[in-house]
Amino acid sequence: MSSTGTTDHEATGPRGARHERDAADRLLRAATRSGAHLIAEAASLVQGWAVLADPIAGAVYSTPAAAAADGVHAAAAPREHPHCTQRPAAGAVLVLAAAPTVPPGHACHVATTTAALLEVRGQRAAELRGEQMRLHTTLIRLLLAGHTAAVTETLGANRLTHVTVYRLSGVDLPTAHEVLWRAVRPSLAPYAGACTLMGRRDGELVVAELHRGGDDGRILRLVSRLSERQHLLAGMAGPLPLAEMPTAHSDAAAARHSATPDRRVVPADAVGASRLTPLLPIAPYARWAESVLRPLSPVHQHLLLVWLRTGSKPRAAAALGLSAGTVRARIRDLARLLGADLEDATVRAHLLLALRAPAPAPGDDSDSDSSNTRSRSGSSPPGPPGPPGPARLESLPDGLLDTEAVLTWAIGMVGGLEPHLRIALACWLRHHARTAPAAAELHVHRTTLAGWLTQCAEHLARNLADATVRAEIHLALTATRTGPDDPAALPRRGGRTYRRL
């Protein structure tokens, strides 16, 4: 790290040596209290300002507080601030701006001594970090197991009522963990009405921000910076009541599966959001969804939502903290309960649509408009009307997806696709984004299909790795279909790749 403007010592002789010893003693006493006191003492000794700038957290300590922005900018661009003295310190950068009357040698001595004391404090903190990290991981496990009272009692923070959860994955999680730990400076004593827990579980980094219902965004900013610098993908869920920590934990994992290098932190509510649902007529949509989901408990609905968002049973199992066999068995039971084939792509898209629906308005009779529960492909038989049956996932009510607004949305999403791309995309979606069986049905090579899917993603400007995006594309293809998207109708251009078998 460069140090400009501090090349010569002017404090020489016994008086200068005694002055430097006095300064070192003052810095040492301040270091025994806290890092903030050490920075404040350094600023006082140079009669200017002092900032400890971290590349992730920004200004860790600043005296005065108004100098934080200048210190961070000086650390990022030292050549633009030649009047500042800078030293590397404990993974951060110490920046001092001395008054013009202070000798450069004195400023250099203060900076060097302060940086050395910060290193000592950092080494001491590193010695205790392993034990503290294990304690944090244990507290997170207790929260996931439902022992919220034990955790809040341990923290001495009974007023912390809500939690925001982040789940991060990447290549070098141990380094990311240490960097975030240093930036957050977590403590088991709540600060400003919040307390941060973080630990590594099952190959990922879990961060839980306990607060009083209002998330100030501090941890989100740090996680965003860390994700960019360490090339991580993260999902975020909350704020939710502390008792719903398992729900926030699984929702954060589901959201992380929608993260991309262009959007590294994805909130769970953004994954559940849809450009289609606001276009649907609210009353029939809510009545149909309420009828479809009537056999399911909230726990069942959450399991299905996580499964549909992650796109596979093993991923859903990892998000929910269950075994893959347990998730498969529960989904089979729920398929029987719903009376639907949940392996069908259309049924899955309709189920996700139902799980996203708003709650029915108070006093809204779900049986008052039985005509809305008829399939679009058929009509009621003649004769006196009987009691309306439960809605089905295989078909949607009349007037739900065949409106002008929905058709405009669907054309805007999938309109303009070339015939072979549309047929290939529809086939791939029917096979739940599995390339090998889709290529076999299309009678093309898997490499060819992968290239076509890349073209589809570029044309649609959508992330096809996101299961919720795939469900909406499936509905858009259905709404704009003028004929069967049959693989047998795939245009052939000759050659080995397109030869029929």
LOVEX-495422 format. One record per residue (C-alpha): residue number from 1; x, y, z. Coordinates in nm, 3 decimals, decimal comma, m for minus. Each point is the difference from the previous one (the first is absolute). Layout:
BEGIN
NUM | X | Y | Z
...
END
This chain:
BEGIN
1 | 0,000 | 0,000 | 0,000
2 | 0,136 | 0,340 | m0,093
3 | 0,076 | 0,273 | 0,247
4 | 0,035 | 0,340 | m0,154
5 | 0,125 | 0,319 | 0,158
6 | 0,164 | m0,184 | 0,296
7 | 0,355 | m0,061 | m0,113
8 | 0,203 | 0,186 | 0,261
9 | 0,003 | 0,007 | 0,377
10 | 0,010 | 0,348 | 0,146
11 | m0,046 | m0,101 | 0,359
12 | 0,361 | m0,062 | 0,101
13 | 0,190 | 0,027 | 0,325
14 | m0,108 | m0,085 | 0,356
15 | m0,303 | 0,227 | m0,013
16 | m0,123 | m0,156 | m0,325
17 | 0,061 | m0,353 | 0,129
18 | m0,192 | 0,076 | 0,321
19 | m0,283 | 0,147 | m0,207
20 | m0,020 | m0,319 | m0,208
21 | 0,004 | m0,218 | 0,314
22 | m0,285 | 0,202 | 0,145
23 | m0,197 | m0,043 | m0,322
24 | 0,066 | m0,376 | m0,001
25 | m0,114 | m0,026 | 0,365
26 | m0,322 | 0,185 | m0,078
27 | m0,071 | m0,227 | m0,298
28 | 0,073 | m0,311 | 0,205
29 | m0,242 | 0,102 | 0,276
30 | m0,268 | 0,074 | m0,259
31 | 0,058 | m0,337 | m0,169
32 | m0,076 | m0,181 | 0,326
33 | m0,347 | 0,154 | m0,004
34 | m0,124 | m0,049 | m0,359
35 | 0,084 | 0,052 | m0,365
36 | m0,221 | 0,309 | m0,008
37 | 0,195 | 0,159 | 0,287
38 | 0,328 | m0,080 | m0,175
39 | m0,111 | 0,177 | m0,320
40 | m0,129 | 0,296 | 0,200
41 | 0,334 | 0,031 | 0,182
42 | 0,190 | m0,013 | m0,328
43 | m0,215 | 0,280 | m0,142
44 | 0,065 | 0,206 | 0,312
45 | 0,377 | m0,051 | m0,023
46 | 0,016 | 0,120 | m0,362
47 | m0,254 | 0,279 | 0,066
48 | m0,200 | m0,115 | m0,302
49 | m0,212 | m0,300 | m0,087
50 | 0,054 | m0,377 | m0,006
51 | m0,200 | m0,276 | m0,173
52 | 0,037 | m0,379 | m0,007
53 | m0,144 | m0,094 | m0,339
54 | m0,099 | m0,358 | m0,089
55 | m0,056 | m0,097 | m0,368
56 | m0,329 | m0,173 | 0,093
57 | m0,131 | 0,190 | 0,302
58 | 0,115 | 0,346 | m0,104
59 | 0,095 | 0,215 | 0,299
60 | 0,048 | m0,230 | 0,301
61 | 0,102 | 0,281 | 0,236
62 | 0,009 | 0,372 | m0,076
63 | 0,093 | 0,308 | 0,203
64 | m0,180 | 0,225 | m0,062
65 | m0,293 | m0,187 | m0,154
66 | m0,023 | 0,254 | m0,282
67 | 0,342 | m0,111 | m0,126
68 | m0,116 | m0,356 | m0,078
69 | m0,072 | 0,065 | m0,368
70 | 0,333 | 0,179 | m0,053
71 | 0,188 | m0,284 | 0,168
72 | m0,166 | m0,270 | m0,212
73 | 0,066 | 0,196 | m0,318
74 | 0,363 | 0,058 | 0,096
75 | 0,050 | m0,372 | 0,067
76 | m0,150 | m0,086 | m0,340
77 | 0,201 | 0,264 | m0,191
78 | 0,316 | 0,085 | 0,198
79 | 0,163 | 0,195 | m0,283
80 | m0,286 | 0,249 | 0,006
81 | 0,072 | 0,076 | 0,370
82 | 0,375 | 0,059 | 0,031
83 | m0,048 | 0,192 | 0,325
84 | m0,131 | m0,311 | 0,179
85 | 0,216 | m0,256 | 0,177
86 | m0,111 | m0,358 | m0,056
87 | 0,097 | m0,333 | 0,155
88 | m0,140 | m0,354 | m0,044
89 | m0,153 | m0,116 | 0,327
90 | m0,182 | m0,324 | 0,086
91 | m0,138 | m0,057 | m0,348
92 | m0,106 | 0,364 | m0,036
93 | 0,169 | 0,333 | m0,071
94 | 0,081 | 0,265 | 0,260
95 | m0,027 | 0,352 | m0,143
96 | 0,128 | 0,304 | 0,193
97 | m0,032 | 0,362 | m0,106
98 | 0,221 | 0,215 | 0,221
99 | m0,031 | 0,372 | 0,057
100 | 0,248 | 0,216 | m0,200
101 | 0,181 | 0,094 | 0,321
102 | 0,074 | m0,363 | 0,093
103 | 0,349 | m0,118 | m0,110
104 | m0,015 | m0,276 | m0,262
105 | 0,228 | m0,215 | 0,213
106 | m0,243 | 0,013 | 0,291
107 | m0,293 | m0,092 | m0,224
108 | 0,202 | m0,292 | m0,138
109 | 0,082 | m0,120 | 0,354
110 | m0,364 | 0,019 | 0,108
111 | m0,116 | m0,185 | m0,310
112 | 0,258 | m0,278 | 0,038
113 | m0,072 | m0,048 | 0,371
114 | m0,377 | 0,003 | m0,048
115 | 0,022 | m0,253 | m0,284
116 | 0,218 | m0,229 | 0,214
117 | m0,248 | 0,016 | 0,289
118 | m0,287 | m0,073 | m0,237
119 | 0,190 | m0,307 | m0,122
120 | 0,042 | m0,119 | 0,360
121 | m0,369 | 0,047 | 0,067
122 | m0,078 | m0,184 | m0,324
123 | 0,223 | m0,295 | 0,093
124 | m0,161 | m0,023 | 0,341
125 | m0,344 | 0,004 | m0,160
126 | 0,113 | m0,271 | m0,245
127 | 0,104 | m0,224 | 0,290
128 | m0,352 | 0,020 | 0,142
129 | m0,176 | m0,007 | m0,338
130 | m0,017 | m0,379 | m0,037
131 | m0,177 | m0,046 | 0,334
132 | m0,235 | 0,290 | m0,070
133 | m0,085 | m0,137 | m0,346
134 | m0,087 | m0,338 | 0,149
135 | m0,225 | 0,171 | 0,256
136 | m0,176 | 0,194 | m0,277
137 | m0,058 | m0,319 | m0,198
138 | m0,146 | m0,166 | 0,309
139 | m0,240 | 0,290 | 0,059
140 | m0,115 | m0,015 | m0,363
141 | m0,068 | m0,373 | 0,036
142 | m0,203 | 0,069 | 0,315
143 | m0,207 | 0,262 | m0,185
144 | m0,069 | m0,247 | m0,281
145 | m0,105 | m0,259 | 0,256
146 | m0,253 | 0,243 | 0,147
147 | 0,183 | 0,085 | 0,324
148 | m0,048 | 0,375 | m0,039
149 | m0,039 | 0,064 | 0,374
150 | 0,334 | m0,166 | 0,076
151 | 0,176 | 0,209 | m0,266
152 | m0,149 | 0,332 | 0,108
153 | 0,083 | m0,085 | 0,362
154 | 0,361 | m0,075 | m0,100
155 | 0,019 | 0,329 | m0,187
156 | m0,176 | 0,190 | 0,276
157 | m0,219 | 0,150 | m0,269
158 | m0,363 | m0,078 | 0,069
159 | m0,109 | 0,301 | m0,206
160 | 0,138 | m0,150 | m0,323
161 | m0,315 | m0,131 | m0,162
162 | 0,079 | m0,044 | m0,372
163 | 0,270 | m0,151 | m0,217
164 | 0,137 | 0,055 | m0,351
165 | 0,192 | m0,297 | m0,142
166 | 0,266 | m0,010 | m0,273
167 | 0,135 | m0,323 | m0,149
168 | 0,316 | 0,031 | m0,210
169 | 0,180 | m0,255 | m0,215
170 | 0,325 | 0,022 | m0,192
171 | 0,343 | m0,149 | m0,056
172 | 0,200 | 0,140 | 0,294
173 | m0,248 | 0,026 | 0,284
174 | 0,259 | m0,010 | 0,285
175 | 0,166 | 0,314 | m0,133
176 | m0,338 | 0,164 | m0,059
177 | m0,101 | m0,090 | 0,355
178 | 0,309 | 0,165 | 0,147
179 | m0,038 | 0,310 | m0,217
180 | m0,366 | 0,045 | 0,095
181 | 0,078 | m0,071 | 0,364
182 | 0,263 | 0,273 | 0,001
183 | m0,234 | 0,241 | m0,177
184 | m0,305 | m0,068 | 0,218
185 | 0,195 | m0,031 | 0,328
186 | m0,279 | m0,219 | 0,143
187 | m0,058 | 0,000 | 0,371
188 | m0,237 | m0,192 | 0,220
189 | m0,095 | 0,329 | 0,162
190 | m0,270 | 0,173 | m0,208
191 | 0,105 | 0,331 | m0,155
192 | m0,253 | 0,266 | m0,095
193 | m0,284 | m0,247 | 0,048
194 | 0,148 | m0,277 | m0,219
195 | 0,230 | m0,300 | 0,024
196 | 0,171 | m0,191 | m0,283
197 | 0,070 | m0,374 | 0,002
198 | 0,198 | m0,173 | m0,274
199 | 0,129 | m0,351 | m0,053
200 | 0,081 | m0,259 | m0,265
201 | m0,246 | m0,288 | m0,035
202 | m0,012 | m0,271 | m0,266
203 | 0,237 | 0,175 | m0,238
204 | m0,154 | 0,346 | 0,019
205 | 0,025 | 0,317 | 0,206
206 | m0,310 | 0,088 | 0,204
207 | m0,046 | 0,352 | 0,138
208 | m0,289 | 0,075 | 0,235
209 | m0,073 | 0,361 | 0,092
210 | m0,216 | 0,017 | 0,314
211 | m0,181 | 0,331 | 0,046
212 | m0,322 | 0,161 | 0,119
213 | m0,195 | m0,027 | m0,323
214 | 0,178 | 0,270 | m0,200
215 | 0,306 | m0,102 | m0,202
216 | 0,227 | 0,303 | m0,049
217 | 0,169 | m0,155 | m0,305
218 | 0,351 | 0,003 | 0,150
219 | 0,054 | m0,376 | m0,038
220 | m0,158 | 0,002 | m0,346
221 | 0,254 | 0,258 | m0,117
222 | 0,288 | m0,203 | 0,142
223 | m0,127 | m0,326 | m0,151
224 | m0,042 | 0,173 | m0,338
225 | 0,359 | 0,130 | 0,004
226 | 0,133 | m0,335 | 0,116
227 | m0,191 | m0,186 | m0,272
228 | 0,150 | 0,222 | m0,269
229 | 0,356 | m0,022 | 0,129
230 | m0,001 | m0,371 | 0,088
231 | m0,222 | m0,111 | m0,293
232 | m0,276 | m0,143 | 0,222
233 | m0,370 | m0,059 | m0,062
234 | m0,242 | 0,085 | 0,280
235 | m0,367 | m0,027 | 0,088
236 | m0,173 | 0,223 | 0,254
237 | m0,323 | m0,054 | 0,195
238 | m0,170 | 0,214 | 0,258
239 | m0,066 | 0,182 | 0,214
240 | m0,210 | m0,276 | 0,157
241 | m0,092 | m0,067 | 0,364
242 | 0,279 | m0,175 | 0,183
243 | m0,213 | m0,311 | 0,046
244 | m0,014 | m0,032 | m0,381
245 | 0,377 | m0,031 | m0,035
246 | m0,030 | m0,342 | m0,176
247 | m0,233 | 0,155 | m0,259
248 | 0,237 | 0,290 | m0,061
249 | 0,291 | m0,245 | m0,024
250 | m0,165 | m0,212 | m0,270
251 | m0,134 | 0,303 | m0,189
252 | 0,352 | 0,148 | m0,013
253 | 0,130 | m0,322 | m0,156
254 | m0,278 | 0,000 | m0,257
255 | 0,080 | 0,361 | m0,088
256 | 0,370 | m0,079 | m0,037
257 | m0,079 | m0,241 | m0,285
258 | m0,125 | 0,301 | m0,197
259 | 0,321 | 0,199 | 0,052
260 | 0,233 | 0,060 | m0,294
261 | 0,335 | 0,179 | m0,048
262 | m0,201 | 0,301 | m0,118
263 | m0,223 | m0,009 | 0,307
264 | 0,189 | m0,162 | 0,283
265 | m0,241 | 0,070 | 0,290
266 | m0,365 | m0,094 | m0,059
267 | m0,274 | 0,067 | 0,259
268 | m0,251 | m0,278 | 0,053
269 | m0,293 | 0,234 | m0,069
270 | 0,152 | 0,082 | m0,340
271 | 0,002 | m0,371 | m0,087
272 | m0,366 | m0,026 | 0,088
273 | m0,086 | 0,313 | m0,195
274 | m0,145 | m0,044 | m0,346
275 | m0,068 | 0,226 | m0,294
276 | m0,303 | m0,213 | m0,081
277 | m0,196 | m0,008 | 0,327
278 | m0,076 | 0,377 | 0,011
279 | m0,169 | m0,037 | m0,341
280 | m0,246 | m0,268 | 0,113
281 | m0,355 | 0,087 | 0,115
282 | 0,030 | m0,001 | 0,376
283 | m0,333 | m0,150 | 0,108
284 | m0,013 | m0,312 | m0,222
285 | 0,375 | m0,050 | 0,040
286 | m0,019 | 0,005 | 0,379
287 | m0,309 | m0,224 | 0,007
288 | 0,158 | m0,258 | m0,229
289 | 0,326 | m0,004 | 0,201
290 | m0,187 | m0,030 | 0,330
291 | m0,199 | m0,294 | m0,134
292 | 0,308 | m0,174 | m0,139
293 | 0,206 | 0,043 | 0,316
294 | m0,279 | m0,081 | 0,245
295 | 0,133 | m0,352 | 0,082
296 | 0,346 | 0,138 | 0,087
297 | 0,127 | 0,133 | 0,329
298 | 0,239 | 0,300 | 0,009
299 | 0,289 | m0,243 | 0,058
300 | m0,099 | m0,195 | m0,312
301 | m0,025 | 0,317 | m0,204
302 | 0,343 | 0,117 | 0,114
303 | 0,160 | m0,332 | m0,095
304 | m0,157 | 0,014 | m0,346
305 | 0,102 | 0,363 | m0,046
306 | 0,363 | m0,073 | 0,090
307 | m0,001 | m0,302 | m0,233
308 | m0,143 | 0,199 | m0,290
309 | 0,237 | 0,291 | 0,058
310 | 0,315 | m0,214 | 0,022
311 | m0,103 | m0,221 | m0,292
312 | 0,099 | m0,339 | 0,141
313 | m0,066 | m0,222 | 0,298
314 | 0,368 | m0,028 | 0,111
315 | 0,033 | 0,380 | 0,000
316 | m0,327 | 0,035 | 0,189
317 | 0,122 | m0,257 | 0,252
318 | 0,321 | 0,198 | 0,055
319 | m0,198 | 0,322 | 0,042
320 | m0,243 | m0,155 | 0,246
321 | 0,259 | m0,197 | 0,195
322 | m0,165 | m0,332 | m0,085
323 | 0,118 | m0,310 | m0,182
324 | m0,077 | m0,031 | m0,369
325 | m0,197 | m0,320 | 0,067
326 | m0,219 | 0,182 | 0,253
327 | m0,076 | 0,279 | m0,246
328 | m0,084 | m0,252 | m0,276
329 | m0,235 | m0,190 | 0,231
330 | m0,177 | 0,316 | 0,115
331 | m0,046 | 0,126 | m0,355
332 | m0,148 | m0,336 | m0,101
333 | m0,244 | 0,029 | 0,292
334 | m0,090 | 0,355 | m0,098
335 | m0,056 | m0,107 | m0,362
336 | m0,257 | m0,253 | 0,123
337 | m0,153 | 0,263 | 0,228
338 | m0,036 | 0,243 | m0,292
339 | m0,107 | m0,272 | m0,244
340 | 0,249 | 0,126 | m0,258
341 | 0,312 | m0,120 | m0,178
342 | 0,268 | 0,231 | 0,140
343 | 0,251 | m0,135 | m0,253
344 | m0,192 | 0,176 | m0,278
345 | 0,156 | 0,335 | m0,097
346 | m0,339 | 0,170 | m0,050
347 | m0,123 | m0,119 | 0,341
348 | 0,316 | 0,136 | 0,162
349 | m0,042 | 0,337 | m0,169
350 | m0,365 | 0,019 | 0,111
351 | 0,095 | m0,103 | 0,354
352 | 0,262 | 0,275 | 0,022
353 | m0,263 | 0,243 | m0,129
354 | m0,240 | m0,115 | 0,274
355 | 0,264 | 0,034 | 0,273
356 | 0,066 | 0,357 | m0,112
357 | m0,366 | 0,102 | 0,007
358 | m0,131 | 0,263 | 0,243
359 | m0,232 | m0,106 | 0,277
360 | m0,373 | 0,014 | m0,085
361 | m0,173 | 0,320 | 0,104
362 | m0,209 | m0,023 | 0,320
363 | m0,354 | m0,109 | m0,076
364 | 0,093 | m0,125 | m0,347
365 | m0,193 | m0,319 | m0,067
366 | 0,219 | m0,239 | m0,194
367 | m0,309 | m0,186 | m0,124
368 | m0,191 | 0,302 | m0,125
369 | 0,149 | m0,008 | m0,347
370 | 0,023 | m0,365 | m0,096
371 | 0,038 | 0,085 | m0,366
372 | 0,353 | 0,121 | 0,072
373 | 0,105 | m0,350 | 0,106
374 | m0,073 | m0,157 | m0,336
375 | 0,288 | m0,109 | m0,218
376 | 0,080 | 0,211 | m0,302
377 | m0,015 | m0,310 | m0,214
378 | m0,354 | m0,109 | 0,094
379 | m0,339 | 0,118 | 0,128
380 | m0,254 | m0,109 | 0,256
381 | m0,234 | m0,282 | m0,111
382 | m0,364 | 0,090 | m0,049
383 | m0,242 | m0,053 | 0,282
384 | m0,052 | 0,148 | 0,342
385 | 0,324 | 0,123 | 0,156
386 | 0,136 | m0,209 | 0,284
387 | 0,224 | 0,111 | 0,281
388 | 0,327 | 0,134 | m0,137
389 | 0,296 | m0,235 | 0,046
390 | 0,345 | 0,100 | 0,115
391 | 0,222 | 0,183 | m0,244
392 | 0,265 | m0,201 | m0,181
393 | 0,364 | 0,076 | m0,070
394 | m0,015 | m0,148 | m0,350
395 | m0,211 | 0,290 | m0,129
396 | m0,058 | 0,364 | 0,083
397 | m0,330 | 0,187 | 0,034
398 | m0,144 | 0,166 | m0,309
399 | 0,113 | 0,359 | m0,037
400 | 0,315 | m0,039 | 0,209
401 | 0,274 | m0,030 | m0,262
402 | m0,194 | 0,085 | m0,316
403 | m0,031 | 0,373 | 0,066
404 | 0,148 | 0,270 | m0,223
405 | 0,245 | 0,108 | 0,272
406 | 0,135 | m0,353 | 0,049
407 | 0,027 | m0,056 | m0,377
408 | 0,198 | 0,324 | m0,034
409 | 0,231 | m0,111 | 0,282
410 | 0,050 | m0,343 | m0,155
411 | 0,077 | 0,140 | m0,345
412 | 0,244 | 0,243 | 0,154
413 | 0,181 | m0,288 | 0,172
414 | 0,015 | m0,275 | m0,268
415 | m0,107 | 0,180 | m0,314
416 | 0,247 | m0,005 | m0,284
417 | 0,152 | m0,338 | 0,079
418 | 0,084 | m0,195 | m0,313
419 | m0,209 | m0,318 | m0,043
420 | 0,284 | m0,240 | 0,076
421 | 0,098 | 0,197 | 0,311
422 | m0,358 | 0,010 | 0,125
423 | m0,049 | m0,375 | m0,052
424 | 0,333 | m0,082 | 0,163
425 | m0,068 | 0,230 | 0,297
426 | m0,349 | m0,143 | 0,056
427 | 0,135 | m0,356 | m0,013
428 | 0,282 | 0,082 | 0,240
429 | m0,245 | 0,157 | 0,246
430 | m0,225 | m0,307 | m0,015
431 | 0,302 | m0,206 | 0,104
432 | 0,064 | 0,231 | 0,299
433 | 0,316 | 0,157 | m0,148
434 | 0,172 | m0,334 | m0,060
435 | 0,197 | 0,021 | m0,322
436 | 0,063 | m0,369 | m0,073
437 | m0,365 | m0,123 | m0,016
438 | m0,109 | 0,317 | m0,182
439 | 0,274 | m0,048 | m0,262
440 | m0,102 | m0,363 | m0,042
441 | m0,363 | 0,097 | m0,066
442 | 0,106 | 0,273 | m0,240
443 | 0,244 | m0,235 | m0,178
444 | 0,284 | 0,250 | 0,025
445 | 0,337 | m0,010 | 0,171
446 | 0,019 | 0,133 | 0,355
447 | 0,259 | 0,258 | m0,109
448 | m0,242 | 0,126 | m0,265
449 | m0,280 | 0,032 | 0,253
450 | 0,232 | 0,178 | 0,245
451 | 0,085 | 0,252 | m0,273
452 | m0,367 | 0,057 | m0,076
453 | m0,075 | 0,055 | 0,368
454 | 0,276 | 0,258 | 0,016
455 | m0,163 | 0,181 | m0,291
456 | m0,336 | m0,018 | 0,180
457 | 0,149 | 0,148 | 0,317
458 | 0,154 | 0,285 | m0,198
459 | m0,323 | 0,068 | m0,191
460 | m0,218 | m0,013 | 0,313
461 | 0,256 | 0,181 | 0,220
462 | m0,092 | m0,241 | 0,279
463 | 0,199 | m0,228 | 0,228
464 | m0,109 | m0,349 | m0,107
465 | 0,177 | m0,150 | 0,302
466 | m0,273 | 0,155 | 0,219
467 | m0,284 | m0,248 | 0,052
468 | m0,257 | 0,276 | 0,053
469 | 0,103 | 0,167 | m0,327
470 | m0,041 | m0,332 | m0,180
471 | m0,351 | m0,037 | 0,141
472 | m0,103 | 0,343 | m0,131
473 | 0,151 | m0,072 | m0,342
474 | m0,200 | m0,322 | m0,011
475 | m0,320 | 0,195 | 0,070
476 | 0,094 | 0,261 | m0,262
477 | 0,057 | m0,272 | m0,261
478 | m0,338 | m0,150 | 0,088
479 | m0,177 | 0,335 | m0,027
480 | 0,150 | 0,076 | m0,344
481 | m0,024 | m0,349 | m0,146
482 | m0,182 | m0,014 | m0,335
483 | 0,074 | m0,368 | m0,060
484 | 0,174 | m0,286 | 0,176
485 | 0,366 | 0,068 | 0,071
486 | 0,069 | m0,353 | m0,121
487 | 0,359 | m0,124 | m0,033
488 | m0,115 | m0,181 | m0,316
489 | m0,060 | 0,342 | m0,156
490 | 0,358 | 0,114 | 0,068
491 | 0,141 | 0,147 | m0,324
492 | 0,284 | m0,213 | m0,138
493 | 0,288 | 0,142 | m0,196
494 | 0,172 | m0,327 | m0,090
495 | 0,330 | m0,138 | 0,120
496 | 0,090 | m0,239 | 0,278
497 | m0,103 | 0,223 | 0,288
498 | m0,363 | 0,036 | m0,116
499 | m0,050 | m0,349 | m0,146
500 | m0,314 | m0,179 | 0,113
501 | 0,064 | m0,328 | 0,179
END
